[in-house]
Amino acid sequence: MSGASAEGWMPIGVSWRDGAPEIDWCLLRDERFTEPFFEDSVRRFVTRPFNKVFRRRTDAATLEAWAASRPGLMPNGFIFHMSRCGSTLVTRMLAARRDNIVLSESAAIDTMLRPPVPVPEEKHVAWLRALIGGMGQPRFGERHYVIKLDCWHVLFLPLIARAFPNVPRVFLYREPREVLASHLRQRGIQTVPQLLDPHLFGIDMTEAMTMPPPEYCARVLRRILEAATGEQSESLVNYRDLPEAVFGCVLPRFGMSLTAETRTAMVGASGSHSKKPGDRFSRADDAAPIPPNGPGDAAVAAHLDAPYQALERRRLRT
């Protein structure tokens, strides 16, 4: 993975062995990330005949050396979010600009952030920097680089901030009854104990397995909001201010200028369903509100109203 042999390759996956990461690579050449999520694009890339036959896996030292020789773009910004709050809409709008590299919810970054055993923080920071640098290689003259993280990655803010202390951050959130209604209609993996370890959210597995769905979802979301509430340096964006807030808040925060061409591209993307780009977006697609005075409403009142209002007060002060 050096010199001409590295041209066009990108790290797409991470696994752990003996407390160190191993990196899977894929040859991209002239491919762009056009799907709503990183893994959707990766599935398309790996079906190419060359990538079916030729795959590369390297150790962490090779990743670090490769990233040092080809550092890629420094991220313009990180997008953190509550989930079901418009973050995919924001990344779709940013990805509509051909001067941007936009990566959305990469499993490689998630695995790098969550090693199965404790690792030295200095090494963890270096590996995270190398991975994100390796993923930010401009291949079409891109000048900007944005990463949307998974919603639970706000819990790893201290590590991310240490690795990238000068990279701006935004946090997107939404009225919690609307978010809970969406998860009760179609559960995200973070709200299913069997899919994402509940210990990540400070919940015992046995307790999680016996907890009613509204209660468990609300406690997971509470942990995410509390982590964002304790972080004072990110810009806050409420779902109800989208898509206008992308122009008024996100672009200035990430240091991106706007031209007539880029505005037209972004406005066009904002009219499409964020997860189904071929469909038009309609707020009628939202889940029906949770019934008042029911278990969902009680769970929001117990766990989510307070951190949501704390975010709102801070947003309105700035």
Backbone bond lengths (Angstrom), bond angles and torsions (degrees), N, CA, C in turn:
res aa  C-N    CA-C-N  psi(-1)  N-CA   C-N-CA  omega(-1)  CA-C   N-CA-C  phi
1 M - - - 1.460 - - 1.525 109.35 -
2 S 1.325 116.70 60.82 1.454 121.04 178.34 1.512 108.84 -146.69
3 G 1.347 115.50 155.09 1.454 120.09 175.80 1.514 112.16 60.54
4 A 1.329 115.34 -143.88 1.466 120.92 -176.40 1.515 112.21 -63.66
5 S 1.339 117.65 -26.81 1.465 119.96 -177.54 1.523 112.26 -67.33
6 A 1.348 117.21 -17.64 1.460 120.83 -179.20 1.521 112.47 -92.73
7 E 1.316 117.28 -8.66 1.453 120.53 -175.07 1.530 111.43 -60.91
8 G 1.315 116.53 126.29 1.451 121.10 176.58 1.516 115.58 85.58
9 W 1.342 118.59 -4.53 1.462 120.78 179.83 1.520 110.44 -89.44
10 M 1.328 115.34 151.86 1.462 120.78 -179.57 1.527 109.83 -144.11
11 P 1.326 118.28 139.51 1.475 119.61 173.70 1.523 110.39 -70.16
12 I 1.325 116.75 129.19 1.466 120.73 -177.50 1.523 112.92 -123.06
13 G 1.328 117.94 -10.76 1.458 119.70 -177.09 1.512 111.48 -152.57
14 V 1.321 115.47 154.37 1.463 122.38 178.86 1.522 108.44 -133.77
15 S 1.310 115.92 137.89 1.466 121.94 169.12 1.519 106.88 -133.66
16 W 1.322 116.66 164.96 1.463 120.63 -176.06 1.526 110.10 -117.28
17 R 1.317 115.62 138.01 1.464 121.74 174.26 1.526 108.64 -141.75
18 D 1.330 115.89 123.64 1.467 121.96 177.04 1.527 111.77 53.22
19 G 1.341 115.98 41.22 1.442 120.21 174.61 1.514 115.53 77.09
20 A 1.316 117.96 15.23 1.465 121.23 178.21 1.527 108.50 -137.66
21 P 1.324 117.26 148.52 1.465 119.32 -178.48 1.521 112.41 -82.11
22 E 1.321 115.07 147.22 1.458 122.56 167.82 1.525 107.20 -114.57
23 I 1.324 116.13 144.59 1.455 121.51 -169.00 1.517 109.99 -116.35
24 D 1.337 116.07 128.89 1.463 122.15 171.59 1.522 109.10 -95.45
25 W 1.339 115.64 139.60 1.455 122.14 -176.07 1.526 109.84 -121.63
26 C 1.325 114.80 155.39 1.456 121.71 178.47 1.529 108.02 -138.45
27 L 1.324 116.59 141.77 1.455 121.06 176.91 1.521 109.10 -84.15
28 L 1.349 116.42 119.52 1.458 120.66 -177.66 1.524 112.49 -98.38
29 R 1.322 116.40 -39.43 1.469 122.25 -174.05 1.528 109.94 52.64
30 D 1.336 118.84 -111.11 1.462 120.99 -174.09 1.529 112.59 -100.05
31 E 1.335 118.41 20.60 1.458 121.30 179.06 1.535 110.57 -82.15
32 R 1.340 116.46 143.21 1.454 122.24 175.04 1.527 109.50 -116.69
33 F 1.316 114.72 156.53 1.459 120.63 176.76 1.528 107.86 -84.18
34 T 1.325 115.91 104.42 1.458 120.67 -175.33 1.525 113.07 -115.71
35 E 1.321 118.48 -15.79 1.461 120.83 179.50 1.538 110.43 -78.51
36 P 1.333 118.10 162.33 1.469 120.11 -178.50 1.522 113.95 -62.45
37 F 1.363 117.08 -28.33 1.455 120.10 -177.20 1.522 110.34 -127.89
38 F 1.339 114.87 148.50 1.459 121.88 -178.15 1.527 111.58 -53.79
39 E 1.334 116.56 -45.08 1.461 119.20 -175.04 1.523 112.11 -67.39
40 D 1.336 118.10 -28.20 1.463 120.09 175.96 1.522 110.02 -64.49
41 S 1.325 116.70 -42.08 1.465 119.90 177.73 1.521 111.06 -67.17
42 V 1.326 117.20 -40.89 1.464 120.30 -179.80 1.524 110.99 -60.21
43 R 1.334 116.41 -42.17 1.465 118.58 178.61 1.527 111.28 -60.29
44 R 1.314 116.71 -34.93 1.459 119.46 176.38 1.524 111.23 -69.46
45 F 1.322 117.43 -41.64 1.457 120.70 -177.38 1.530 111.81 -64.50
46 V 1.332 116.85 -43.28 1.458 119.23 -172.48 1.522 112.69 -74.44
47 T 1.336 117.97 -9.78 1.467 119.36 175.88 1.530 111.98 -84.74
48 R 1.329 118.39 -6.87 1.452 120.63 176.65 1.524 109.06 -63.29
49 P 1.335 118.22 141.91 1.475 120.23 -175.61 1.519 114.01 -51.75
50 F 1.344 118.04 -43.91 1.464 119.62 -178.87 1.524 110.93 -61.25
51 N 1.329 116.43 -44.93 1.457 119.53 -176.35 1.519 113.00 -72.70
52 K 1.324 117.42 -19.92 1.460 119.14 173.37 1.524 111.20 -69.57
53 V 1.315 115.69 -30.35 1.466 120.39 -175.14 1.523 111.55 -97.54
54 F 1.335 116.60 -42.04 1.457 120.98 -173.53 1.518 110.13 -113.90
55 R 1.322 116.40 108.90 1.461 122.46 175.09 1.517 107.73 -123.51
56 R 1.304 116.44 149.26 1.454 121.27 178.76 1.521 110.12 -119.07
57 R 1.306 115.21 139.87 1.457 122.28 171.17 1.521 107.81 -131.13
58 T 1.328 116.73 130.40 1.460 120.94 -178.08 1.513 109.95 -129.03
59 D 1.328 115.20 167.81 1.455 119.83 174.92 1.524 110.29 -85.70
60 A 1.327 115.72 176.09 1.463 120.40 -176.38 1.517 111.85 -67.53
61 A 1.328 117.36 -34.49 1.466 119.79 -179.83 1.527 110.73 -62.14
62 T 1.326 116.91 -37.97 1.466 120.17 178.05 1.522 110.41 -66.52
63 L 1.331 117.05 -41.22 1.466 120.39 176.62 1.520 110.60 -59.07
64 E 1.335 117.37 -46.68 1.463 120.38 -178.52 1.523 111.32 -63.07
65 A 1.337 117.04 -42.79 1.461 119.86 -179.91 1.516 111.11 -65.57
66 W 1.329 116.28 -41.17 1.464 121.01 179.92 1.522 110.42 -64.38
67 A 1.338 116.83 -44.17 1.462 120.46 -179.18 1.527 111.18 -67.38
68 A 1.330 117.21 -32.85 1.464 119.89 178.03 1.520 111.51 -67.53
69 S 1.335 116.52 -35.64 1.464 119.55 -179.38 1.526 112.05 -83.13
70 R 1.332 116.63 -23.83 1.466 122.12 179.55 1.528 107.48 -134.73
71 P 1.347 117.37 75.45 1.466 119.52 -168.26 1.523 115.34 -66.60
72 G 1.304 119.32 -17.80 1.463 119.70 -179.10 1.519 111.66 69.18
73 L 1.322 115.47 -172.06 1.463 121.01 -179.91 1.526 110.64 -81.77
74 M 1.311 115.69 142.42 1.461 119.54 168.36 1.528 107.57 -75.11
75 P 1.329 119.03 133.86 1.469 119.07 179.53 1.518 112.43 -56.12
76 N 1.330 115.18 137.70 1.467 120.57 171.52 1.513 111.52 -76.11
77 G 1.326 116.01 -26.26 1.447 117.93 -178.83 1.517 112.24 -175.43
78 F 1.329 114.44 157.32 1.459 123.09 173.74 1.525 108.05 -112.14
79 I 1.326 115.83 137.43 1.462 121.81 175.89 1.526 108.54 -106.78
80 F 1.325 115.98 114.14 1.457 122.98 171.89 1.527 107.78 -102.84
81 H 1.333 116.22 159.68 1.463 117.36 -174.89 1.513 111.35 -162.83
82 M 1.326 114.45 162.37 1.460 123.49 179.80 1.517 112.22 -79.97
83 S 1.309 118.02 -24.15 1.462 129.04 -171.66 1.528 109.39 95.80
84 R 1.327 114.84 144.12 1.471 123.03 -179.47 1.538 111.58 54.44
85 C 1.329 115.48 41.61 1.465 119.37 -173.45 1.530 112.41 -136.42
86 G 1.331 117.75 21.42 1.454 120.21 174.14 1.508 115.72 95.14
87 S 1.322 118.91 5.83 1.465 119.95 -177.51 1.523 111.80 -66.01
88 T 1.329 117.32 -34.35 1.467 119.00 178.17 1.523 110.58 -69.67
89 L 1.324 117.90 -35.80 1.458 120.79 173.76 1.523 110.45 -58.38
90 V 1.320 117.21 -44.68 1.466 121.08 -179.59 1.526 110.89 -61.80
91 T 1.331 116.79 -45.54 1.467 118.21 -178.62 1.525 111.22 -69.05
92 R 1.321 117.98 -34.15 1.466 119.37 176.75 1.528 110.85 -64.00
93 M 1.309 116.53 -39.48 1.461 119.58 177.92 1.524 110.74 -65.58
94 L 1.319 116.99 -42.55 1.463 119.68 179.12 1.522 111.36 -67.55
95 A 1.321 117.21 -37.98 1.460 120.99 -179.35 1.517 112.44 -70.01
96 A 1.339 117.45 -18.40 1.464 120.09 178.04 1.521 111.77 -67.83
97 R 1.319 116.66 -17.29 1.453 121.17 176.65 1.524 109.29 -86.09
98 R 1.310 116.73 127.92 1.458 120.13 -178.17 1.527 112.54 -76.86
99 D 1.339 117.18 -5.54 1.470 118.95 175.82 1.518 111.71 -92.17
100 N 1.346 117.66 8.54 1.459 122.15 -178.20 1.524 111.90 -115.84
101 I 1.324 116.51 141.89 1.464 123.15 159.44 1.526 105.58 -99.96
102 V 1.323 117.16 123.05 1.458 121.45 -179.37 1.525 108.30 -128.23
103 L 1.324 116.43 118.81 1.459 122.02 179.10 1.522 108.42 -114.46
104 S 1.322 116.72 129.95 1.456 121.72 -172.46 1.520 111.28 -119.54
105 E 1.340 115.97 113.16 1.468 123.29 172.27 1.526 111.67 55.26
106 S 1.303 115.57 60.36 1.466 122.03 178.73 1.521 111.03 -73.94
107 A 1.326 116.36 127.91 1.469 120.58 175.90 1.518 111.03 -64.95
108 A 1.340 117.75 -29.85 1.462 120.71 178.69 1.527 110.59 -62.90
109 I 1.331 117.02 -43.68 1.462 120.05 178.44 1.519 110.48 -66.82
110 D 1.335 116.96 -40.85 1.466 120.16 178.76 1.525 110.79 -59.60
111 T 1.318 117.14 -46.36 1.464 120.28 -179.51 1.524 111.04 -65.83
112 M 1.331 117.40 -37.43 1.461 120.19 177.50 1.520 111.35 -64.04
113 L 1.328 116.92 -36.79 1.465 120.16 -179.47 1.521 112.65 -72.63
114 R 1.336 117.82 -22.59 1.471 120.46 -171.72 1.531 111.03 -123.01
115 P 1.347 117.81 69.38 1.467 118.88 178.05 1.521 110.93 -64.43
116 P 1.336 117.94 149.95 1.467 120.43 -177.91 1.523 113.28 -72.51
117 V 1.318 117.44 -18.78 1.466 122.27 177.52 1.528 107.53 -132.91
118 P 1.322 118.09 156.01 1.467 119.25 178.28 1.528 111.17 -60.37
119 V 1.326 115.76 141.67 1.464 121.49 177.50 1.522 107.77 -128.67
120 P 1.343 117.82 154.13 1.466 119.92 179.15 1.531 110.69 -58.89
121 E 1.325 116.62 134.54 1.456 119.83 -174.79 1.525 112.14 -60.91
122 E 1.329 117.63 -38.88 1.465 119.41 179.98 1.524 110.87 -59.59
123 K 1.329 116.05 -43.26 1.468 119.15 179.30 1.523 110.40 -69.00
124 H 1.321 116.18 -39.68 1.463 119.65 -179.37 1.526 110.22 -60.34
125 V 1.326 116.44 -44.31 1.464 121.27 178.45 1.529 110.38 -61.81
126 A 1.330 116.76 -44.09 1.468 120.15 -178.62 1.521 111.32 -65.06
127 W 1.321 117.67 -40.53 1.468 120.49 179.74 1.530 110.80 -67.09
128 L 1.334 116.91 -40.87 1.465 119.98 179.03 1.525 110.43 -63.69
129 R 1.319 117.53 -43.96 1.461 120.89 177.79 1.531 110.81 -59.98
130 A 1.319 116.32 -44.94 1.460 119.81 -177.78 1.523 111.34 -64.74
131 L 1.337 116.56 -41.58 1.461 119.96 -179.88 1.523 110.80 -63.16
132 I 1.323 117.00 -49.80 1.466 120.41 -177.58 1.525 110.52 -67.02
133 G 1.333 117.40 -35.18 1.455 119.60 174.10 1.514 112.21 -64.32
134 G 1.329 116.38 -41.88 1.461 120.22 179.67 1.513 113.06 -65.93
135 M 1.342 116.44 -28.90 1.460 120.10 -179.66 1.530 111.94 -83.02
136 G 1.314 117.34 -12.23 1.452 121.08 -176.12 1.511 113.74 -103.61
137 Q 1.330 117.16 39.60 1.462 121.35 -179.57 1.533 110.28 -82.35
138 P 1.334 118.85 118.46 1.469 119.72 177.26 1.525 110.54 -72.62
139 R 1.316 115.76 129.09 1.466 120.92 -179.84 1.522 112.88 -121.39
140 F 1.336 116.11 -9.47 1.463 120.31 -178.91 1.528 110.57 -131.49
141 G 1.320 116.52 28.12 1.452 120.12 -179.20 1.520 114.22 77.88
142 E 1.343 117.87 19.16 1.466 120.18 178.99 1.534 110.11 -62.13
143 R 1.337 113.95 148.18 1.458 120.42 -179.37 1.527 112.70 -117.43
144 H 1.325 116.92 -13.92 1.457 121.38 -176.24 1.531 109.67 -126.76
145 Y 1.328 114.98 155.15 1.470 121.38 -174.61 1.528 107.51 -145.50
146 V 1.339 116.45 120.69 1.465 122.09 -178.35 1.525 108.86 -129.02
147 I 1.311 115.44 138.64 1.463 121.03 178.15 1.517 109.20 -122.24
148 K 1.347 115.45 123.88 1.466 120.24 169.79 1.519 107.42 -95.81
149 L 1.314 115.96 123.69 1.455 122.02 -178.05 1.525 110.44 -91.92
150 D 1.324 116.47 166.94 1.461 120.12 172.80 1.525 108.78 -69.26
151 C 1.333 116.39 156.64 1.462 119.15 -173.34 1.524 112.21 -61.70
152 W 1.333 118.62 -33.31 1.461 120.38 -178.07 1.529 112.25 -77.12
153 H 1.317 118.45 -7.10 1.461 120.13 -179.29 1.515 112.88 -71.22
154 V 1.324 118.30 -12.34 1.454 119.67 173.14 1.530 110.02 -62.63
155 L 1.323 117.38 -23.00 1.463 121.25 176.71 1.524 111.89 -69.84
156 F 1.327 117.24 -15.73 1.464 122.10 -179.62 1.526 111.71 -105.49
157 L 1.330 116.88 20.57 1.459 120.16 -177.29 1.524 113.71 -56.85
158 P 1.331 120.68 -40.11 1.466 118.48 179.35 1.530 112.75 -58.38
159 L 1.330 117.63 -42.62 1.463 120.58 179.00 1.528 110.62 -67.58
160 I 1.334 116.91 -45.48 1.465 120.45 -178.54 1.523 110.49 -63.73
161 A 1.331 116.69 -42.08 1.460 120.14 179.86 1.518 111.54 -66.02
162 R 1.311 117.36 -33.36 1.469 119.03 177.35 1.523 110.48 -69.93
163 A 1.331 116.83 -38.93 1.463 119.91 179.53 1.526 111.69 -70.39
164 F 1.338 116.77 -34.54 1.471 121.62 -175.57 1.531 109.33 -134.82
165 P 1.327 117.49 69.98 1.467 120.01 -172.65 1.519 114.60 -66.07
166 N 1.311 118.05 -23.13 1.462 120.75 -175.60 1.523 113.90 -105.47
167 V 1.333 117.00 6.89 1.461 119.92 -179.46 1.525 109.23 -88.39
168 P 1.338 118.18 123.83 1.471 120.84 -179.28 1.531 111.46 -64.69
169 R 1.330 114.54 155.51 1.462 120.64 -179.78 1.524 109.50 -134.00
170 V 1.332 115.31 146.90 1.462 120.64 169.16 1.523 107.65 -125.62
171 F 1.316 115.64 151.68 1.461 121.57 175.62 1.518 107.97 -125.56
172 L 1.343 115.56 123.37 1.457 122.02 178.38 1.520 109.49 -100.69
173 Y 1.331 115.44 140.84 1.457 119.88 -179.30 1.528 108.83 -150.61
174 R 1.322 115.24 175.47 1.462 120.26 -171.73 1.522 109.84 -154.72
175 E 1.303 116.31 158.06 1.465 120.72 177.61 1.535 108.35 -51.52
176 P 1.341 117.72 124.04 1.467 119.88 -166.89 1.523 115.41 -65.31
177 R 1.320 118.62 -26.86 1.464 118.78 177.52 1.529 110.77 -66.27
178 E 1.315 116.44 -34.88 1.462 120.36 176.60 1.527 111.07 -67.99
179 V 1.325 116.86 -40.68 1.467 120.42 179.47 1.522 110.25 -66.98
180 L 1.327 116.74 -45.37 1.465 119.41 -179.74 1.523 110.85 -63.09
181 A 1.324 118.17 -39.58 1.468 120.62 178.02 1.520 110.57 -59.19
182 S 1.327 117.21 -40.57 1.462 120.56 178.99 1.524 111.32 -64.33
183 H 1.335 116.86 -42.79 1.470 119.50 -178.94 1.523 111.89 -70.51
184 L 1.310 117.95 -32.46 1.463 118.99 178.56 1.524 111.12 -72.15
185 R 1.326 116.44 -26.27 1.463 119.10 175.26 1.525 111.14 -76.83
186 Q 1.334 116.55 -42.27 1.464 121.93 179.88 1.519 107.93 -146.23
187 R 1.324 116.82 104.98 1.454 121.53 -171.97 1.522 111.31 -68.63
188 G 1.343 116.26 131.72 1.451 120.91 167.86 1.515 110.07 -75.62
189 I 1.331 117.48 157.88 1.472 118.73 -173.95 1.520 111.46 -61.97
190 Q 1.336 117.83 -28.60 1.461 119.70 -179.24 1.517 111.75 -68.94
191 T 1.330 117.65 -17.29 1.465 120.70 -179.44 1.525 112.17 -100.78
192 V 1.330 116.79 12.64 1.470 121.83 177.40 1.532 107.23 -120.31
193 P 1.337 118.79 110.23 1.469 120.31 -173.68 1.516 113.77 -56.50
194 Q 1.340 117.31 -32.79 1.466 119.85 -178.11 1.531 112.39 -72.35
195 L 1.337 117.65 -16.51 1.463 120.81 -175.96 1.525 113.08 -100.30
196 L 1.320 117.48 -31.13 1.460 121.31 177.60 1.517 107.64 -138.60
197 D 1.323 116.01 125.40 1.463 122.69 -172.97 1.529 111.22 -52.60
198 P 1.327 118.17 119.30 1.468 119.78 -178.90 1.524 113.41 -65.04
199 H 1.353 117.53 -18.52 1.462 119.16 177.10 1.524 111.21 -60.00
200 L 1.325 116.41 -26.16 1.459 120.75 176.86 1.526 111.00 -57.50
201 F 1.326 116.26 -30.58 1.463 121.82 -177.71 1.529 111.91 -104.44
202 G 1.328 116.64 13.49 1.453 121.20 178.90 1.512 114.02 74.86
203 I 1.337 117.14 27.98 1.461 122.00 -178.29 1.519 109.07 -119.94
204 D 1.311 116.86 131.19 1.461 121.72 177.30 1.526 110.16 -69.41
205 M 1.338 116.47 142.86 1.459 120.56 -177.33 1.524 111.98 -60.10
206 T 1.321 117.58 -44.25 1.468 120.04 -179.50 1.523 110.89 -61.04
207 E 1.329 116.02 -42.86 1.457 120.16 177.91 1.528 110.58 -65.31
208 A 1.332 116.40 -40.57 1.467 120.40 -178.62 1.524 111.39 -61.99
209 M 1.341 117.08 -38.60 1.456 120.94 -175.30 1.525 112.29 -71.78
210 T 1.320 117.10 -19.01 1.467 119.55 -179.13 1.532 111.99 -105.65
211 M 1.307 117.29 -0.63 1.459 121.48 -175.33 1.525 110.47 -82.31
212 P 1.323 119.69 137.22 1.471 120.79 174.79 1.525 110.42 -59.55
213 P 1.342 117.71 144.87 1.469 120.02 -177.10 1.529 114.99 -52.07
214 P 1.350 120.37 -44.60 1.470 117.53 179.74 1.523 113.01 -60.71
215 E 1.331 115.97 -38.08 1.462 119.92 -179.85 1.526 110.86 -67.43
216 Y 1.339 116.80 -45.38 1.465 118.94 -178.29 1.532 110.74 -65.48
217 C 1.327 117.12 -46.56 1.465 119.91 179.14 1.525 110.86 -57.96
218 A 1.323 116.58 -43.44 1.456 120.21 -178.06 1.523 111.66 -65.75
219 R 1.310 117.34 -37.44 1.470 119.21 179.77 1.516 111.35 -70.55
220 V 1.320 117.54 -36.19 1.467 120.37 174.88 1.530 110.31 -63.16
221 L 1.317 116.02 -48.04 1.462 120.03 -179.80 1.527 111.44 -64.22
222 R 1.322 116.60 -34.92 1.464 119.56 177.95 1.524 110.68 -61.57
223 R 1.317 117.04 -42.81 1.480 119.71 -179.44 1.526 110.50 -62.50
224 I 1.331 116.68 -37.90 1.466 120.57 178.62 1.525 110.59 -66.81
225 L 1.328 117.14 -46.51 1.461 120.43 -179.83 1.525 111.45 -65.22
226 E 1.316 117.50 -39.18 1.458 119.97 179.84 1.523 110.94 -63.86
227 A 1.333 117.08 -38.89 1.464 119.68 177.77 1.521 110.73 -63.63
228 A 1.335 116.56 -39.15 1.470 120.14 177.90 1.524 111.00 -70.83
229 T 1.317 117.44 -36.13 1.461 121.02 -179.68 1.526 110.82 -64.21
230 G 1.326 116.65 -34.31 1.462 120.50 -179.43 1.514 114.30 -78.26
231 E 1.328 117.52 -9.17 1.475 122.61 -179.72 1.525 108.26 -100.62
232 Q 1.323 116.70 121.07 1.462 120.90 -172.23 1.526 114.14 -100.30
233 S 1.325 118.63 -5.46 1.468 119.17 -170.52 1.525 113.72 -100.55
234 E 1.343 118.77 -7.60 1.457 117.89 -179.99 1.527 110.84 -89.47
235 S 1.325 115.44 156.55 1.459 120.60 173.66 1.528 108.76 -84.56
236 L 1.315 116.34 144.28 1.459 121.91 -176.42 1.521 110.30 -105.89
237 V 1.339 116.12 137.57 1.459 121.87 178.64 1.520 108.19 -132.38
238 N 1.315 116.32 121.50 1.463 121.30 175.95 1.528 108.79 -88.22
239 Y 1.308 116.01 140.37 1.463 122.93 -178.99 1.519 112.78 -51.18
240 R 1.320 116.44 -36.72 1.465 118.41 -175.37 1.527 112.45 -68.16
241 D 1.342 117.30 -13.99 1.463 120.58 179.79 1.523 112.72 -93.36
242 L 1.315 116.98 2.82 1.468 120.83 178.16 1.527 109.91 -86.89
243 P 1.340 118.29 151.32 1.461 127.31 1.35 1.524 114.08 -87.36
244 E 1.349 118.41 -2.97 1.461 120.61 -174.40 1.523 112.26 -59.03
245 A 1.346 117.15 -32.87 1.460 120.37 -177.62 1.528 112.45 -65.21
246 V 1.328 117.59 -21.08 1.468 118.85 176.39 1.525 109.61 -61.88
247 F 1.331 116.75 -41.21 1.461 120.67 179.78 1.525 111.57 -78.23
248 G 1.334 116.80 -39.00 1.448 119.93 -174.03 1.506 115.33 -84.21
249 C 1.352 117.04 -24.53 1.468 120.46 -175.26 1.519 112.54 -122.88
250 V 1.335 117.13 -53.86 1.463 119.95 -170.49 1.526 111.59 -67.33
251 L 1.319 117.83 -50.08 1.468 119.42 -178.31 1.529 112.09 -60.26
252 P 1.338 119.88 -48.23 1.471 118.36 177.05 1.523 112.81 -61.06
253 R 1.338 116.87 -39.39 1.469 120.46 -179.41 1.525 110.72 -62.81
254 F 1.331 116.93 -36.94 1.458 120.95 -178.31 1.527 113.15 -91.91
255 G 1.307 117.47 4.55 1.455 120.75 175.63 1.513 114.43 70.02
256 M 1.319 116.94 35.37 1.461 121.70 -178.97 1.520 110.05 -109.10
257 S 1.317 116.22 127.34 1.454 121.16 175.75 1.525 109.70 -79.66
258 L 1.324 115.58 171.55 1.454 121.05 -176.97 1.519 108.95 -132.32
259 T 1.323 115.53 131.22 1.452 121.44 174.54 1.523 108.75 -115.18
260 A 1.315 116.14 170.96 1.462 119.15 177.15 1.521 110.60 -60.07
261 E 1.334 116.71 -38.22 1.465 120.43 -178.94 1.523 111.60 -67.42
262 T 1.347 116.60 -47.09 1.465 118.74 -177.95 1.527 110.97 -68.96
263 R 1.330 117.79 -35.27 1.467 119.71 176.71 1.522 110.77 -62.31
264 T 1.333 116.92 -43.84 1.457 120.44 -179.83 1.529 110.87 -60.83
265 A 1.338 116.10 -43.74 1.462 119.70 179.36 1.521 111.49 -63.24
266 M 1.321 116.90 -42.16 1.461 120.60 -177.82 1.528 111.68 -70.60
267 V 1.311 117.33 -40.50 1.465 120.10 177.48 1.523 110.04 -62.92
268 G 1.336 116.83 -39.67 1.459 119.82 177.62 1.514 112.05 -60.90
269 A 1.335 116.61 -41.30 1.464 120.20 179.36 1.519 111.47 -68.24
270 S 1.327 117.99 -30.54 1.463 120.36 -177.05 1.518 112.89 -69.65
271 G 1.338 117.23 -17.62 1.460 119.83 179.76 1.501 113.99 -87.47
272 S 1.348 117.19 -6.33 1.460 121.50 -179.12 1.517 110.65 -97.65
273 H 1.321 116.44 153.26 1.458 121.65 173.52 1.518 107.60 -60.98
274 S 1.331 117.71 126.00 1.462 120.93 -171.65 1.515 113.10 -62.13
275 K 1.338 117.62 -35.73 1.460 120.53 -178.05 1.526 112.76 -97.31
276 K 1.343 116.81 -10.23 1.463 122.20 177.31 1.524 107.26 -133.30
277 P 1.346 117.07 78.72 1.463 120.15 -170.57 1.522 114.69 -56.66
278 G 1.310 119.02 -20.60 1.455 120.30 178.98 1.517 113.68 -78.89
279 D 1.348 116.90 -11.56 1.471 121.35 -178.93 1.520 110.40 -103.86
280 R 1.324 115.64 152.61 1.455 120.45 174.12 1.527 109.39 -78.54
281 F 1.335 115.12 142.98 1.458 119.11 178.03 1.522 110.63 -76.33
282 S 1.310 116.57 139.17 1.457 122.00 174.03 1.520 108.31 -143.75
283 R 1.333 116.61 133.23 1.465 119.39 177.66 1.524 111.46 -67.53
284 A 1.313 116.80 -11.12 1.463 119.48 174.47 1.522 111.44 -67.63
285 D 1.360 116.44 -15.37 1.462 119.98 177.69 1.525 111.89 -73.77
286 D 1.334 117.76 -14.91 1.453 120.52 -178.72 1.532 110.60 -62.60
287 A 1.335 114.54 153.90 1.454 119.51 177.18 1.525 110.03 -66.68
288 A 1.327 115.78 150.82 1.456 120.22 175.28 1.526 109.47 -60.97
289 P 1.324 118.00 144.06 1.474 120.30 -179.23 1.522 111.24 -59.35
290 I 1.320 115.23 149.48 1.461 118.46 175.77 1.525 108.65 -70.56
291 P 1.331 118.23 143.38 1.463 120.70 -176.73 1.527 111.53 -64.17
292 P 1.321 118.00 139.76 1.466 120.06 175.93 1.514 111.08 -64.33
293 N 1.323 114.73 145.96 1.471 123.06 175.88 1.528 113.31 67.30
294 G 1.339 117.22 10.15 1.460 120.06 175.49 1.519 111.27 -93.72
295 P 1.353 117.36 -175.25 1.472 119.76 -177.51 1.528 113.13 -62.91
296 G 1.338 117.62 -34.79 1.456 119.36 178.38 1.520 111.55 -66.10
297 D 1.317 116.19 -45.42 1.458 120.72 179.03 1.526 110.72 -62.86
298 A 1.315 116.83 -39.33 1.464 120.50 179.01 1.530 110.72 -65.97
299 A 1.332 116.94 -38.92 1.458 120.15 179.48 1.528 110.89 -65.15
300 V 1.337 116.77 -40.31 1.469 119.91 177.84 1.527 110.08 -64.46
301 A 1.305 116.65 -44.94 1.462 119.94 -179.43 1.521 111.33 -61.22
302 A 1.329 116.98 -37.57 1.459 120.77 -176.95 1.522 112.70 -76.44
303 H 1.331 117.35 -34.00 1.468 119.67 -169.09 1.529 115.72 -119.17
304 L 1.321 118.56 -26.17 1.463 119.20 -166.26 1.524 115.33 -116.79
305 D 1.295 117.63 -27.14 1.462 118.11 -177.32 1.529 111.92 -59.88
306 A 1.323 117.77 -43.62 1.470 120.58 -175.75 1.535 112.08 -64.79
307 P 1.347 119.95 -51.08 1.470 117.41 179.16 1.522 113.28 -67.09
308 Y 1.338 117.45 -31.69 1.462 119.48 176.48 1.522 110.36 -63.83
309 Q 1.312 117.61 -46.08 1.456 120.45 -179.97 1.525 111.41 -65.72
310 A 1.327 116.78 -32.94 1.471 119.18 176.38 1.521 111.01 -64.16
311 L 1.327 117.38 -40.54 1.463 120.53 175.84 1.520 110.94 -64.76
312 E 1.329 116.81 -42.92 1.448 120.34 179.70 1.531 111.47 -60.92
313 R 1.322 117.29 -42.69 1.464 119.34 179.73 1.515 110.97 -62.98
314 R 1.317 116.54 -41.22 1.469 118.90 179.89 1.522 111.41 -68.01
315 R 1.337 116.87 -40.96 1.471 120.20 179.83 1.530 109.86 -61.26
316 L 1.308 117.16 -42.91 1.459 120.91 -176.29 1.529 112.50 -72.51
317 R 1.341 116.70 -20.34 1.469 119.81 176.85 1.520 112.38 -78.51
318 T 1.342 116.78 -22.11 1.468 119.63 -173.51 1.518 111.33 -101.64
